[in-house]
Amino acid sequence: MNKTLRLGLWSYSSDPYANQNPNFLKLNSPQSNYYYYSCKKKSLNSLAKCLGSSAGWLLAPAGIGTTVALLLAFGSPDIDGCDQRLSQKAVGATVIYTAFATLVLALYVYYELNNHQDHLLASYLPLSVGFAMLMVFYGAIYFLIYRLDPHSFLGEIGDDFITQFLTFVFFSITTFATASDGDIRAHTLSAKSIVGMEVLSFIYSFTLSIVIFTNNSSKPEN
């Protein structure tokens, strides 16, 4: 029996020999295995499926943000000596983009957990990639914020760029695990906001995992 894969704007049959041309689909026929899929009347679960056949592209904002942040931080040795107002605007833009990328990563986590809720072990690898991307992304953002405003973080950060970046990646890992050892702490409001976003992303992911796991455990066996 053919099953319809409801992804994107069109529905696709699991039958490889079926006609995939939407112009020939009998959308109103009750015998047809095809139907138009509308995102407007569906829940968040369906919304996630509407975004594409793979959730991998949801990692793109974090990947782009990491690349741009590192290019700006490493490629501009005098970035911390630029105009203060320009620096503040850059920090504000960084905070806004970080919030956007974090929301997209949250959708990625939701998609992977919900898509594999019957077999949660299948979500281990994609979630590991997503969390690794998140921690490196935040490490790059912390590094850029520090280069824009050296007073944004206090502690033993290091003198050269490589040491600073690796220090902030370590800080990102401990922050995500909510086990920061206190060697580095956020000082400015913008830095505290970004640290708060990373902590909330951990709480969200952890809570969602528990909810889905508990829901699956409570289902009666057939």
VOBA-1610 file (N, C-alpha, C; in pm, whole numbers, padded with zeros to 5 digits, always signed):
BEGIN
Met+00085-00120+00000Met+00000+00000+00000Met+00088+00124+00000Asn+00058+00214-00093Asn+00138+00335-00104Asn+00106+00430+00010Lys+00208+00493+00059Lys+00191+00596+00161Lys+00237+00730+00106Thr+00165+00832+00142Thr+00199+00964+00093Thr+00294+01032+00189Leu+00405+01079+00138Leu+00502+01152+00218Leu+00468+01299+00211Arg+00427+01356+00324Arg+00377+01493+00323Arg+00489+01590+00357Leu+00561+01633+00257Leu+00672+01725+00277Leu+00665+01834+00171Gly+00691+01957+00213Gly+00693+02067+00119Gly+00555+02104+00071Leu+00546+02160-00049Leu+00419+02207-00102Leu+00341+02099-00173Trp+00410+01990-00210Trp+00342+01883-00283Trp+00358+01752-00209Ser+00270+01659-00236Ser+00276+01527-00176Ser+00341+01430-00274Tyr+00416+01336-00221Tyr+00487+01242-00305Tyr+00451+01100-00263Ser+00428+01014-00360Ser+00392+00876-00331Ser+00518+00795-00307Ser+00504+00692-00224Ser+00616+00601-00202Ser+00636+00505-00319Asp+00540+00500-00411Asp+00551+00416-00530Asp+00642+00482-00631Pro+00760+00424-00663Pro+00854+00490-00755Pro+00801+00501-00896Tyr+00697+00423-00932Tyr+00644+00427-01068Tyr+00523+00518-01079Ala+00485+00579-00970Ala+00367+00666-00975Ala+00399+00794-01048Asn+00296+00855-01106Asn+00313+00981-01176Asn+00332+01092-01076Gln+00448+01160-01082Gln+00480+01263-00985Gln+00448+01403-01035Asn+00391+01414-01156Asn+00361+01545-01211Asn+00234+01599-01147Pro+00241+01713-01074Pro+00122+01766-01007Pro+00008+01798-01102Asn+00039+01823-01231Asn-00067+01856-01326Asn-00158+01738-01354Phe-00111+01617-01326Phe-00190+01498-01354Phe-00247+01435-01227Leu-00227+01503-01114Leu-00279+01447-00989Leu-00428+01469-00979Lys-00499+01369-00943Lys-00643+01382-00919Lys-00662+01413-00771Leu-00647+01541-00740Leu-00643+01581-00600Leu-00776+01559-00530Asn-00885+01563-00602Asn-01017+01552-00541Asn-01071+01410-00542Ser-00994+01319-00596Ser-01041+01182-00606Ser-01016+01108-00476Pro-01118+01044-00416Pro-01096+00971-00291Pro-01009+00848-00309Gln-00995+00799-00435Gln-00911+00683-00458Gln-00764+00721-00477Ser-00738+00851-00491Ser-00601+00894-00518Ser-00517+00888-00392Asn-00389+00851-00408Asn-00296+00850-00296Asn-00230+00985-00277Tyr-00271+01083-00356Tyr-00210+01214-00353Tyr-00310+01317-00303Tyr-00260+01418-00237Tyr-00343+01531-00200Tyr-00252+01650-00173Tyr-00308+01766-00189Tyr-00230+01887-00163Tyr-00215+01907-00014Tyr-00097+01938+00026Tyr-00068+01952+00169Tyr-00058+02100+00206Ser-00143+02144+00294Ser-00145+02284+00335Ser-00090+02298+00476Cys+00004+02393+00492Cys+00064+02414+00623Cys-00023+02500+00713Lys-00120+02569+00657Lys-00194+02667+00734Lys-00282+02603+00840Lys-00330+02481+00817Lys-00426+02419+00907Lys-00363+02313+00996Lys-00232+02310+00999Lys-00165+02205+01073Lys-00095+02260+01196Ser-00053+02169+01282Ser+00012+02205+01407Ser+00161+02226+01386Leu+00234+02248+01496Leu+00378+02268+01485Leu+00447+02147+01428Asn+00395+02030+01457Asn+00451+01907+01400Asn+00446+01911+01248Ser+00332+01948+01194Ser+00318+01957+01049Ser+00399+02073+00993Leu+00409+02182+01069Leu+00488+02296+01024Leu+00633+02257+01006Ala+00686+02177+01098Ala+00824+02133+01085Ala+00841+02048+00960Lys+00742+01962+00930Lys+00751+01878+00811Lys+00735+01960+00684Cys+00666+02073+00693Cys+00648+02158+00575Cys+00778+02225+00533Leu+00873+02233+00623Leu+00994+02309+00595Leu+01090+02236+00503Gly+01068+02110+00481Gly+01154+02037+00387Gly+01166+01892+00423Ser+01222+01814+00333Ser+01234+01671+00355Ser+01346+01638+00452Ser+01433+01732+00479Ser+01543+01711+00573Ser+01557+01833+00661Ala+01588+01809+00788Ala+01606+01920+00882Ala+01749+01972+00881Gly+01835+01911+00800Gly+01975+01952+00800Gly+01996+02098+00767Trp+01911+02152+00680Trp+01929+02291+00640Trp+01896+02386+00755Leu+01829+02339+00859Leu+01801+02424+00974Leu+01929+02457+01053Leu+02037+02387+01023Leu+02166+02419+01085Leu+02238+02531+01012Ala+02185+02571+00896Ala+02253+02672+00814Ala+02272+02806+00885Pro+02171+02862+00954Pro+02193+02991+01022Pro+02307+02986+01122Ala+02317+02877+01199Ala+02427+02865+01295Ala+02561+02851+01223Gly+02564+02774+01114Gly+02687+02759+01039Gly+02733+02890+00975Ile+02638+02963+00917Ile+02671+03092+00856Ile+02716+03191+00964Gly+02646+03191+01077Gly+02682+03281+01186Gly+02821+03251+01240Thr+02855+03123+01252Thr+02989+03086+01299Thr+03096+03134+01204Thr+03074+03113+01074Thr+03172+03154+00974Thr+03192+03304+00972Val+03082+03379+00971Val+03091+03525+00967Val+03156+03579+01094Ala+03117+03525+01209Ala+03174+03572+01336Ala+03325+03550+01341Leu+03370+03435+01295Leu+03514+03407+01295Leu+03588+03494+01195Leu+03528+03516+01079Leu+03593+03603+00980Leu+03607+03745+01034Leu+03503+03795+01099Leu+03509+03931+01155Leu+03608+03939+01269Ala+03608+03837+01355Ala+03696+03842+01472Ala+03842+03822+01435Phe+03872+03725+01348Phe+04009+03697+01309Phe+04060+03793+01202Gly+03971+03838+01114Gly+04014+03919+01000Gly+04027+04066+01027Ser+03988+04111+01145Ser+03996+04254+01178Ser+04069+04273+01309Pro+04202+04283+01304Pro+04280+04294+01427Pro+04245+04415+01511Asp+04195+04523+01449Asp+04166+04646+01522Asp+04017+04662+01549Ile+03944+04553+01545Ile+03799+04564+01560Ile+03760+04616+01698Asp+03843+04587+01799Asp+03811+04633+01932Asp+03847+04780+01953Gly+03908+04841+01854Gly+03941+04982+01866Gly+03856+05070+01776Cys+03747+05018+01721Cys+03661+05093+01631Cys+03571+05187+01710Asp+03494+05267+01637Asp+03402+05362+01699Asp+03309+05290+01796Gln+03287+05351+01914Gln+03208+05286+02018Gln+03063+05267+01975Arg+03005+05367+01910Arg+02866+05354+01866Arg+02850+05246+01760Leu+02947+05239+01669Leu+02944+05133+01568Leu+02960+04997+01634Ser+03046+04990+01734Ser+03066+04865+01804Ser+02939+04821+01876Gln+02867+04915+01937Gln+02743+04882+02005Gln+02636+04833+01908Lys+02629+04895+01791Lys+02535+04850+01689Lys+02569+04709+01642Ala+02697+04682+01625Ala+02740+04549+01583Ala+02706+04445+01689Val+02725+04482+01816Val+02690+04390+01925Val+02540+04364+01926Gly+02460+04470+01909Gly+02315+04454+01905Gly+02270+04364+01791Ala+02329+04383+01673Ala+02296+04299+01558Ala+02336+04153+01585Thr+02447+04134+01653Thr+02493+03998+01686Thr+02396+03930+01781Val+02345+04004+01879Val+02249+03948+01974Val+02121+03907+01902Ile+02073+03992+01812Ile+01950+03962+01737Ile+01969+03838+01650Tyr+02081+03831+01580Tyr+02104+03715+01493Tyr+02121+03588+01576Thr+02184+03600+01692Thr+02200+03484+01779Thr+02064+03431+01823Ala+01972+03521+01855Ala+01837+03479+01894Ala+01768+03407+01778Phe+01783+03459+01656Phe+01723+03395+01539Phe+01781+03256+01516Ala+01913+03245+01517Ala+01977+03116+01494Ala+01941+03016+01603Thr+01924+03062+01726Thr+01888+02974+01836Thr+01747+02920+01818Leu+01655+03005+01772Leu+01518+02960+01746Leu+01515+02855+01636Val+01595+02874+01531Val+01600+02776+01422Val+01659+02644+01472Leu+01762+02653+01557Leu+01819+02532+01614Leu+01719+02460+01705Ala+01636+02539+01775Ala+01532+02479+01859Ala+01432+02402+01772Leu+01399+02457+01656Leu+01310+02387+01563Leu+01376+02260+01511Tyr+01506+02265+01488Tyr+01580+02147+01444Tyr+01572+02036+01549Val+01592+02073+01675Val+01585+01975+01784Val+01445+01916+01792Tyr+01344+02003+01782Tyr+01205+01955+01785Tyr+01179+01859+01669Tyr+01223+01896+01552Tyr+01200+01813+01432Tyr+01262+01675+01449Glu+01389+01672+01494Glu+01459+01545+01506Glu+01398+01456+01614Leu+01366+01514+01729Leu+01306+01435+01836Leu+01167+01385+01798Asn+01088+01471+01737Asn+00952+01432+01701Asn+00951+01335+01584Asn+01045+01352+01491Asn+01050+01267+01374Asn+01095+01125+01409His+01170+01111+01520His+01220+00980+01561His+01166+00941+01698Gln+01047+00991+01732Gln+00997+00964+01866Gln+00967+00816+01890Asp+00941+00740+01785Asp+00920+00597+01802Asp+01052+00520+01816His+01160+00581+01768His+01293+00520+01779His+01391+00633+01814Leu+01396+00667+01942Leu+01472+00784+01983Leu+01623+00769+01960Leu+01672+00645+01958Leu+01815+00626+01934Leu+01854+00672+01794Ala+01758+00671+01701Ala+01787+00716+01565Ala+01816+00865+01561Ser+01773+00939+01663Ser+01796+01084+01665Ser+01927+01120+01733Tyr+02002+01020+01781Tyr+02125+01049+01856Tyr+02228+01124+01772Leu+02257+01070+01653Leu+02360+01131+01568Leu+02320+01270+01521Pro+02199+01291+01463Pro+02163+01426+01419Pro+02158+01526+01535Leu+02113+01482+01652Leu+02111+01573+01767Leu+02252+01605+01814Ser+02342+01508+01808Ser+02481+01534+01846Ser+02544+01638+01754Val+02515+01626+01624Val+02566+01725+01528Val+02506+01862+01557Gly+02377+01866+01586Gly+02311+01993+01615Gly+02366+02059+01740Phe+02387+01981+01847Phe+02439+02038+01970Phe+02585+02083+01955Ala+02663+02006+01879Ala+02801+02047+01853Ala+02804+02178+01775Met+02716+02189+01675Met+02705+02313+01599Met+02666+02429+01689Leu+02572+02404+01778Leu+02526+02510+01869Leu+02639+02559+01959Met+02716+02468+02015Met+02822+02508+02108Met+02935+02581+02037Val+02971+02537+01916Val+03075+02608+01840Val+03023+02745+01797Phe+02896+02750+01757Phe+02835+02877+01718Phe+02840+02978+01832Tyr+02800+02935+01950Tyr+02803+03027+02065Tyr+02946+03065+02103Gly+03040+02970+02088Gly+03179+03004+02114Gly+03229+03113+02021Ala+03193+03104+01893Ala+03231+03207+01796Ala+03164+03340+01828Ile+03038+03335+01871Ile+02966+03458+01905Ile+03028+03525+02027Tyr+03061+03446+02129Tyr+03128+03503+02247Tyr+03260+03568+02208Phe+03332+03499+02121Phe+03462+03551+02075Phe+03444+03684+02003Leu+03344+03692+01914Leu+03319+03816+01841Leu+03275+03928+01935Ile+03186+03897+02029Ile+03141+03998+02125Ile+03259+04051+02206Tyr+03349+03962+02244Tyr+03466+04004+02320Tyr+03558+04092+02237Arg+03570+04061+02108Arg+03654+04144+02021Arg+03590+04281+01999Leu+03456+04285+01994Leu+03387+04412+01977Leu+03392+04495+02105Asp+03381+04427+02218Asp+03380+04495+02347Asp+03460+04411+02446Pro+03586+04445+02470Pro+03671+04366+02561Pro+03619+04361+02704His+03526+04448+02739His+03472+04448+02875His+03350+04358+02889Ser+03312+04290+02781Ser+03192+04207+02785Ser+03210+04081+02869Phe+03333+04032+02878Phe+03362+03913+02959Phe+03480+03941+03050Leu+03475+03884+03168Leu+03583+03897+03265Leu+03639+03759+03295Gly+03771+03753+03317Gly+03834+03626+03350Gly+03959+03602+03268Glu+04017+03484+03286Glu+04138+03446+03213Glu+04099+03396+03074Ile+04105+03486+02977Ile+04060+03453+02842Ile+04176+03421+02749Gly+04291+03481+02771Gly+04407+03457+02687Gly+04447+03582+02610Asp+04567+03578+02555Asp+04621+03694+02486Asp+04611+03685+02334Asp+04632+03567+02277Asp+04627+03553+02131Asp+04488+03507+02088Phe+04459+03525+01960Phe+04327+03497+01906Phe+04287+03349+01921Ile+04379+03260+01890Ile+04348+03117+01895Ile+04310+03075+02038Thr+04388+03121+02134Thr+04360+03087+02273Thr+04226+03144+02317Gln+04197+03265+02275Gln+04069+03327+02311Gln+03951+03249+02252Phe+03963+03213+02126Phe+03853+03139+02062Phe+03831+03004+02130Leu+03939+02929+02155Leu+03926+02799+02220Leu+03873+02814+02362Thr+03912+02921+02429Thr+03860+02947+02563Thr+03710+02969+02561Phe+03664+03044+02462Phe+03520+03071+02453Phe+03443+02947+02407Val+03504+02861+02327Val+03438+02734+02293Val+03422+02650+02419Phe+03527+02644+02501Phe+03518+02572+02628Phe+03411+02635+02718Phe+03407+02768+02722Phe+03305+02837+02800Phe+03166+02805+02749Ser+03151+02795+02617Ser+03022+02761+02557Ser+02980+02620+02597Ile+03074+02526+02595Ile+03041+02388+02632Ile+02996+02379+02778Thr+03070+02444+02867Thr+03034+02439+03009Thr+02904+02515+03036Thr+02879+02620+02960Thr+02754+02694+02977Thr+02636+02610+02931Phe+02650+02543+02817Phe+02542+02459+02767Phe+02512+02344+02862Ala+02619+02294+02926Ala+02601+02185+03022Ala+02564+02237+03161Thr+02547+02371+03172Thr+02515+02438+03300Thr+02613+02397+03410Ala+02740+02383+03372Ala+02842+02343+03469Ala+02963+02434+03460Ser+02941+02563+03438Ser+03051+02659+03424Ser+03133+02663+03552Asp+03266+02660+03534Asp+03354+02656+03651Asp+03383+02793+03708Gly+03330+02901+03647Gly+03345+03034+03704Gly+03470+03108+03662Asp+03557+03047+03576Asp+03678+03117+03532Asp+03644+03237+03445Ile+03532+03229+03371Ile+03489+03338+03284Ile+03344+03371+03318Arg+03313+03497+03319Arg+03174+03536+03343Arg+03138+03656+03257Ala+03012+03658+03216Ala+02963+03768+03134Ala+02951+03893+03221His+02986+04008+03162His+02986+04133+03239His+02883+04233+03188Thr+02872+04246+03056Thr+02777+04342+02999Thr+02641+04276+02977Leu+02539+04360+02955Leu+02403+04310+02935Leu+02393+04223+02809Ser+02460+04265+02702Ser+02454+04187+02578Ser+02518+04050+02596Ala+02631+04044+02665Ala+02696+03916+02689Ala+02609+03826+02778Lys+02547+03885+02880Lys+02459+03807+02967Lys+02338+03755+02890Ser+02288+03835+02795Ser+02172+03793+02716Ser+02206+03670+02632Ile+02324+03672+02571Ile+02363+03559+02487Ile+02387+03434+02571Val+02451+03452+02686Val+02471+03337+02776Val+02336+03280+02820Gly+02241+03369+02849Gly+02107+03325+02887Gly+02039+03245+02777Met+02059+03287+02651Met+02001+03212+02539Met+02055+03070+02532Glu+02186+03055+02555Glu+02243+02921+02547Glu+02192+02833+02662Val+02179+02889+02781Val+02126+02812+02893Val+01981+02771+02865Leu+01902+02864+02812Leu+01762+02832+02780Leu+01752+02726+02671Ser+01845+02726+02577Ser+01843+02624+02473Ser+01867+02486+02531Phe+01953+02479+02634Phe+01974+02350+02703Phe+01848+02307+02776Ile+01785+02401+02849Ile+01663+02369+02924Ile+01554+02322+02828Tyr+01540+02390+02715Tyr+01440+02352+02616Tyr+01465+02211+02563Ser+01588+02183+02523Ser+01621+02053+02465Ser+01603+01942+02568Phe+01648+01966+02690Phe+01638+01865+02795Phe+01492+01837+02830Thr+01413+01943+02844Thr+01272+01927+02880Thr+01195+01857+02769Leu+01220+01898+02644Leu+01151+01836+02531Leu+01184+01687+02522Ser+01309+01651+02546Ser+01350+01511+02541Ser+01276+01429+02647Ile+01264+01486+02767Ile+01194+01415+02875Ile+01047+01398+02841Val+00984+01503+02786Val+00842+01496+02753Val+00817+01388+02648Ile+00897+01386+02542Ile+00877+01288+02436Ile+00906+01147+02486Phe+01011+01132+02565Phe+01045+01001+02619Phe+00935+00950+02712Thr+00883+01038+02797Thr+00778+00999+02889Thr+00650+00964+02814Asn+00619+01042+02711Asn+00501+01016+02631Asn+00509+00880+02562Asn+00626+00845+02511Asn+00643+00717+02444Asn+00636+00601+02544Ser+00687+00625+02665Ser+00687+00519+02765Ser+00547+00489+02814Ser+00460+00590+02810Ser+00324+00572+02861Ser+00229+00513+02758Lys+00274+00499+02632Lys+00186+00443+02528Lys+00167+00294+02551Pro+00046+00244+02542Pro+00024+00100+02559Pro+00083+00022+02443Glu+00138-00092+02473Glu+00195-00177+02369Glu+00085-00251+02295Asn+00102-00262+02164Asn+00002-00332+02084Asn+00019-00484+02098
//
